[in-house]
Amino acid sequence: MKRLINRKNFLRINAITLGSVFVLILVGSIVRVMGAGMGCPDWPKCFGSYVPPITAEGLPANYQDIFREQRITKNERLARLFNSLGYEELSKKITEDPAVLVEQEFDVTKAWIEYVNRLVGVLIGFLVFLNMIFAFAFRSRSKWIPFMGVMIFVLTGFQGWVGSLVVSTNLLHGFITFHMLLALVIVAMLIWMNVRVRELSIYPDKNLFIVSLLTTLLFIPQLILGTEVRGVIDDLLISTIGRSEWSQSLSDSFYIHRSYSWLILIGAVAIFYYARKTEQVWVINLSMRLVFLVFLAMIAGIGMVRFDFPVWLQPLHLILAVGIFSYLFYLTLRLKFVK
């Protein structure tokens, strides 16, 4: 067993887990652009079964009413919880927003798309568990390594619960945003474990560290703005407005998101400028990739507006944004300034 749990195998499990989280984010984005978020109206089952039905023939005639009542009951419990915590407005929205009570008709394609999304989530749960078990082999090196492994495992379970709330509240935007940000927290923690276990050297460069840290902090609001824009697009997806008219129906958050991207590009270019002064090959190469990713993400964003929001371009835009965050966090971690 000791031969199995070693640094090489841990890093392999950690990398696979990190990659699978990227896949889950990508699949989740595809679910949203396909309008399949409510393909399964219940959780963790799908139409009361662990495997989605192929046709609606086996479902009761009033299946929409049945699953609506189930969600209403769950939402009432959730509303009481938030009300007790002082979030009265959110509590009211969960129980009274008409959009929350809308029940979709059975669609076999959407049901199976959402089902695959959940299967990927289950797979990640097993990988996160292995990541935690392997992390305990490095407790003598640092107590934070196994602690981080446990926290990732706990957060993954919590993420699954948040996913159930996304379903029960009929894709309420606030829960979707929180769901996305929590996934990025898990990504950041996995990257930290990778750097710590590999014992990668921390390269002390104060100026580069400050620029990298500021760009990382600036990028977090950009991600939040992006999720708000996606929320508006989700509403347009189920509206009667044609895709060619979506660009005229976007909220102010879109224009802020679009302009804000120039700050991120400036930050990435500044990182590359200071990276060249270090003469460290890995820093220069990583900063070049970062500038390239930011540029691609901006092109993808422009392409969505210019070409009426094609389905394939939206998930690409999201996964590029997650890649940018990962690069920024990894670089900032490696550049931690040490007096």
C-alpha positions as CSV (number, residue, x, y, z in Angstrom):
1,M,0.0,0.0,0.0
2,K,2.8,2.4,0.8
3,R,4.4,1.7,-2.5
4,L,1.1,2.7,-4.2
5,I,0.6,5.9,-2.2
6,N,3.7,7.9,-3.3
7,R,4.3,11.3,-4.7
8,K,4.2,10.2,-8.3
9,N,0.8,8.5,-8.0
10,F,-0.6,11.4,-5.9
11,L,0.4,13.9,-8.6
12,R,-1.2,11.7,-11.2
13,I,-4.4,11.5,-9.2
14,N,-4.3,15.2,-8.5
15,A,-3.8,16.1,-12.2
16,I,-6.6,13.8,-13.3
17,T,-8.9,15.3,-10.7
18,L,-8.0,18.8,-11.8
19,G,-8.6,17.9,-15.4
20,S,-11.9,16.3,-14.6
21,V,-13.1,19.4,-12.8
22,F,-12.3,21.3,-16.1
23,V,-14.3,18.7,-18.0
24,L,-17.3,19.1,-15.5
25,I,-17.2,22.9,-15.9
26,L,-17.2,22.5,-19.7
27,V,-20.0,19.9,-19.6
28,G,-22.0,22.1,-17.2
29,S,-21.7,25.0,-19.7
30,I,-22.9,22.8,-22.5
31,V,-25.9,21.8,-20.4
32,R,-26.8,25.4,-19.9
33,V,-26.4,26.5,-23.6
34,M,-28.5,23.5,-24.6
35,G,-31.2,24.5,-22.2
36,A,-30.9,21.1,-20.4
37,G,-30.3,22.4,-16.9
38,M,-33.8,21.2,-15.9
39,G,-33.6,18.1,-18.1
40,C,-34.0,16.2,-14.8
41,P,-36.5,17.9,-12.6
42,D,-35.4,16.1,-9.4
43,W,-32.0,15.3,-7.8
44,P,-30.1,13.0,-7.4
45,K,-32.6,10.9,-9.4
46,C,-33.9,11.8,-12.8
47,F,-37.7,11.6,-13.1
48,G,-37.7,9.4,-10.1
49,S,-35.2,6.9,-11.5
50,Y,-31.4,6.5,-11.3
51,V,-31.4,6.2,-15.2
52,P,-33.4,8.7,-17.2
53,P,-36.4,7.2,-19.1
54,I,-36.2,7.0,-22.8
55,T,-39.8,8.0,-23.4
56,A,-42.5,9.8,-21.4
57,E,-44.8,6.8,-21.7
58,G,-43.7,5.4,-18.3
59,L,-44.3,8.7,-16.6
60,P,-47.7,9.5,-14.9
61,A,-49.9,11.9,-16.8
62,N,-49.5,14.6,-14.1
63,Y,-45.7,14.1,-13.8
64,Q,-45.1,17.9,-14.1
65,D,-47.4,18.6,-11.1
66,I,-45.7,15.9,-9.1
67,F,-42.2,17.2,-9.6
68,R,-43.3,20.8,-9.1
69,E,-44.8,19.9,-5.8
70,Q,-41.6,18.1,-4.8
71,R,-39.5,21.2,-5.6
72,I,-41.9,23.5,-3.8
73,T,-41.6,21.4,-0.7
74,K,-37.8,21.5,-0.8
75,N,-37.8,25.2,-1.6
76,E,-40.0,26.0,1.4
77,R,-37.4,24.3,3.7
78,L,-34.6,26.1,1.9
79,A,-36.5,29.5,2.2
80,R,-36.9,29.0,6.0
81,L,-33.2,28.3,6.3
82,F,-32.2,31.5,4.4
83,N,-34.9,33.5,6.3
84,S,-33.4,32.4,9.6
85,L,-30.0,33.5,8.4
86,G,-31.4,37.0,7.6
87,Y,-31.6,36.6,3.8
88,E,-35.3,37.5,3.6
89,E,-35.3,38.8,0.0
90,L,-33.7,35.6,-1.3
91,S,-36.1,33.5,0.8
92,K,-39.0,35.4,-0.7
93,K,-37.6,35.0,-4.3
94,I,-37.2,31.2,-3.8
95,T,-40.9,30.7,-2.9
96,E,-42.6,33.5,-4.8
97,D,-40.7,33.9,-8.1
98,P,-43.0,32.6,-10.8
99,A,-40.0,31.4,-12.9
100,V,-39.0,29.0,-10.1
101,L,-42.3,27.2,-10.4
102,V,-42.2,26.6,-14.2
103,E,-41.9,22.9,-15.0
104,Q,-40.4,21.8,-18.3
105,E,-41.9,19.0,-20.3
106,F,-39.9,15.7,-20.7
107,D,-37.3,15.9,-23.3
108,V,-35.2,12.7,-23.7
109,T,-32.2,14.6,-25.2
110,K,-32.1,17.2,-22.4
111,A,-32.6,14.5,-19.7
112,W,-29.6,12.5,-20.9
113,I,-27.4,15.6,-21.3
114,E,-28.1,16.5,-17.7
115,Y,-27.7,12.9,-16.6
116,V,-24.1,12.8,-18.2
117,N,-23.3,16.0,-16.3
118,R,-24.3,14.3,-13.1
119,L,-22.3,11.2,-13.9
120,V,-19.2,13.3,-14.4
121,G,-19.8,14.9,-11.1
122,V,-20.0,11.4,-9.4
123,L,-16.7,10.4,-11.1
124,I,-15.1,13.6,-9.7
125,G,-16.3,12.6,-6.3
126,F,-14.4,9.3,-6.4
127,L,-11.3,11.1,-7.7
128,V,-11.5,13.7,-5.0
129,F,-11.7,10.9,-2.4
130,L,-8.6,9.3,-3.8
131,N,-6.9,12.7,-3.8
132,M,-7.7,13.1,-0.1
133,I,-6.5,9.6,0.8
134,F,-3.2,10.0,-1.0
135,A,-2.7,13.4,0.6
136,F,-2.4,11.9,4.1
137,A,0.9,10.3,2.9
138,F,2.4,13.8,3.1
139,R,1.2,14.8,6.5
140,S,4.8,14.6,7.9
141,R,5.8,17.2,5.3
142,S,3.0,19.6,6.0
143,K,-0.3,19.2,8.0
144,W,-1.9,21.5,5.4
145,I,-1.7,19.0,2.6
146,P,-4.0,16.4,4.1
147,F,-6.2,19.2,5.5
148,M,-6.6,20.7,2.1
149,G,-7.4,17.2,0.7
150,V,-10.2,16.9,3.3
151,M,-11.5,20.4,2.6
152,I,-11.7,19.6,-1.1
153,F,-13.6,16.5,-0.4
154,V,-16.1,18.4,1.9
155,L,-16.5,21.2,-0.6
156,T,-17.2,18.7,-3.4
157,G,-20.0,17.2,-1.4
158,F,-21.3,20.7,-0.6
159,Q,-21.0,21.5,-4.3
160,G,-23.3,18.5,-5.0
161,W,-25.8,19.9,-2.6
162,V,-25.6,23.3,-4.2
163,G,-26.3,21.6,-7.5
164,S,-29.5,20.1,-6.1
165,L,-30.5,23.7,-5.1
166,V,-29.8,24.8,-8.7
167,V,-32.3,22.2,-9.8
168,S,-34.9,22.8,-7.2
169,T,-34.9,26.6,-7.7
170,N,-35.2,26.1,-11.5
171,L,-31.7,27.5,-12.3
172,L,-32.0,30.6,-10.1
173,H,-29.1,32.8,-11.2
174,G,-27.7,33.5,-7.8
175,F,-27.2,29.8,-7.1
176,I,-25.7,29.2,-10.5
177,T,-23.1,31.9,-9.9
178,F,-22.3,30.5,-6.5
179,H,-22.0,27.0,-8.0
180,M,-19.5,28.3,-10.5
181,L,-17.4,30.2,-8.0
182,L,-17.3,27.2,-5.7
183,A,-15.9,25.1,-8.6
184,L,-13.1,27.7,-9.0
185,V,-12.3,27.5,-5.3
186,I,-11.9,23.7,-5.7
187,V,-9.6,24.3,-8.8
188,A,-7.4,26.7,-6.8
189,M,-7.1,24.2,-3.9
190,L,-6.1,21.4,-6.2
191,I,-3.4,23.6,-7.8
192,W,-2.1,24.6,-4.3
193,M,-1.8,20.9,-3.4
194,N,0.0,20.2,-6.7
195,V,2.6,22.9,-6.1
196,R,3.1,22.0,-2.4
197,V,3.5,18.3,-3.0
198,R,5.9,18.8,-5.9
199,E,7.9,21.2,-3.7
200,L,8.1,23.7,-6.5
201,S,10.4,26.5,-5.6
202,I,8.8,29.8,-4.8
203,Y,10.5,32.4,-7.1
204,P,10.7,35.7,-5.1
205,D,10.1,38.7,-7.4
206,K,8.2,41.5,-5.7
207,N,7.1,43.5,-8.7
208,L,6.0,40.5,-10.8
209,F,4.2,39.0,-7.7
210,I,2.2,42.3,-7.1
211,V,1.2,42.6,-10.8
212,S,0.2,38.9,-10.9
213,L,-1.8,39.2,-7.6
214,L,-3.6,42.3,-8.7
215,T,-4.5,40.8,-12.1
216,T,-5.8,37.7,-10.3
217,L,-7.9,39.8,-7.9
218,L,-9.2,41.8,-10.8
219,F,-10.2,38.7,-12.7
220,I,-12.5,37.4,-10.0
221,P,-15.1,40.3,-10.5
222,Q,-14.8,39.6,-14.3
223,L,-15.8,36.0,-13.7
224,I,-18.8,37.1,-11.6
225,L,-19.8,39.5,-14.3
226,G,-19.5,36.7,-16.9
227,T,-21.9,34.5,-14.9
228,E,-24.4,37.4,-14.7
229,V,-24.2,37.8,-18.5
230,R,-24.7,34.1,-18.9
231,G,-27.8,34.4,-16.7
232,V,-29.3,37.0,-19.1
233,I,-28.5,34.7,-22.0
234,D,-30.2,31.8,-20.3
235,D,-33.3,34.0,-20.0
236,L,-33.1,34.9,-23.7
237,L,-32.7,31.2,-24.5
238,I,-36.2,30.4,-23.3
239,S,-37.7,33.6,-24.6
240,T,-39.3,34.3,-28.0
241,I,-36.5,36.7,-29.0
242,G,-34.4,35.4,-32.0
243,R,-30.7,35.0,-31.5
244,S,-30.0,37.8,-34.0
245,E,-31.6,40.2,-31.6
246,W,-29.9,39.0,-28.4
247,S,-27.1,41.5,-28.6
248,Q,-29.7,44.3,-28.3
249,S,-31.3,42.7,-25.3
250,L,-28.3,42.3,-23.1
251,S,-28.0,44.1,-19.7
252,D,-25.5,46.6,-18.5
253,S,-23.4,43.8,-17.0
254,F,-22.5,42.7,-20.5
255,Y,-21.0,46.1,-21.5
256,I,-19.1,46.3,-18.2
257,H,-17.9,42.8,-18.7
258,R,-16.7,43.7,-22.3
259,S,-14.9,46.8,-21.2
260,Y,-13.4,45.2,-18.1
261,S,-11.7,42.6,-20.2
262,W,-9.2,45.3,-21.4
263,L,-8.0,45.6,-17.8
264,I,-7.3,41.9,-17.7
265,L,-5.4,42.1,-21.0
266,I,-3.3,45.0,-19.7
267,G,-2.6,43.0,-16.5
268,A,-1.5,39.9,-18.6
269,V,0.8,42.1,-20.8
270,A,2.3,43.7,-17.7
271,I,3.0,40.2,-16.3
272,F,4.7,39.3,-19.5
273,Y,6.8,42.6,-19.4
274,Y,8.1,41.8,-15.9
275,A,8.5,38.1,-16.6
276,R,11.0,38.9,-19.4
277,K,13.1,40.7,-16.8
278,T,13.4,37.6,-14.7
279,E,15.1,35.6,-17.4
280,Q,13.4,32.6,-16.0
281,V,12.2,30.4,-18.9
282,W,9.2,28.9,-17.1
283,V,7.9,32.4,-16.0
284,I,8.3,33.8,-19.5
285,N,6.6,30.8,-21.2
286,L,3.7,30.8,-18.7
287,S,3.2,34.6,-19.1
288,M,3.1,34.2,-22.9
289,R,0.4,31.5,-22.6
290,L,-1.5,33.7,-20.3
291,V,-1.6,36.6,-22.8
292,F,-2.6,34.2,-25.5
293,L,-5.5,32.8,-23.4
294,V,-6.8,36.3,-22.5
295,F,-6.6,37.3,-26.2
296,L,-8.5,34.1,-27.3
297,A,-11.1,34.7,-24.6
298,M,-11.7,38.2,-25.9
299,I,-11.9,37.0,-29.5
300,A,-14.5,34.3,-28.3
301,G,-16.5,37.0,-26.6
302,I,-16.5,39.2,-29.7
303,G,-17.4,36.2,-31.8
304,M,-20.5,35.4,-29.7
305,V,-21.9,38.8,-30.3
306,R,-20.9,39.0,-34.0
307,F,-22.2,35.5,-34.8
308,D,-25.4,35.5,-32.8
309,F,-24.1,33.5,-29.8
310,P,-23.4,30.1,-31.4
311,V,-23.8,27.2,-29.0
312,W,-20.2,25.9,-29.3
313,L,-18.6,29.3,-28.6
314,Q,-20.1,29.9,-25.2
315,P,-18.6,26.8,-23.5
316,L,-15.2,27.6,-25.2
317,H,-15.4,31.2,-23.8
318,L,-16.0,29.8,-20.3
319,I,-13.3,27.1,-20.3
320,L,-10.8,29.8,-21.5
321,A,-11.8,32.0,-18.6
322,V,-11.2,29.1,-16.2
323,G,-7.8,28.4,-17.8
324,I,-6.9,32.1,-17.3
325,F,-7.8,31.9,-13.6
326,S,-5.8,28.7,-13.2
327,Y,-2.7,30.2,-14.8
328,L,-3.0,33.4,-12.8
329,F,-3.4,31.5,-9.5
330,Y,-0.6,29.1,-10.3
331,L,1.7,32.0,-11.3
332,T,0.9,34.0,-8.2
333,L,1.5,31.0,-6.0
334,R,4.9,30.4,-7.5
335,L,5.8,34.1,-7.4
336,K,5.0,34.5,-3.7
337,F,7.2,37.3,-2.5
338,V,9.5,36.3,0.4
339,K,11.3,39.1,2.2
